[in-house]
Amino acid sequence: GSLKKINNLFIKDIFHGYCLKRQSLT
């Protein structure tokens, strides 16, 4: 359960960074 929680946060962090990158490009 703990590993899944960490993995979920990791994916959210990557997704957030991806969104920020896209915003800075436009």
N, C-alpha and C positions, 0 to 999 in steps of 0.2 A: 504493500500500500504506500509506503514511504517513497519507494523508488518511482512509482507512478506520479506521485505529487511533484517530485523534483523534476521529472521529465516534462510534466505539464507546464511548470514554471519556465523551464528552459525553452520550450516551444513558444510560449507566450512572449518571452523576452526576444527571441529571434523574430517573431512576427511583428512585434512592436518596432524593433530596429528596422525591419524591412519597410514598414509603413513610413517611418521617419525618413528613410532614404528616398522613398518615392516622393514624399512631400518636398524635400529639398531639391529634387530634380526638376519638378514642375514649377 
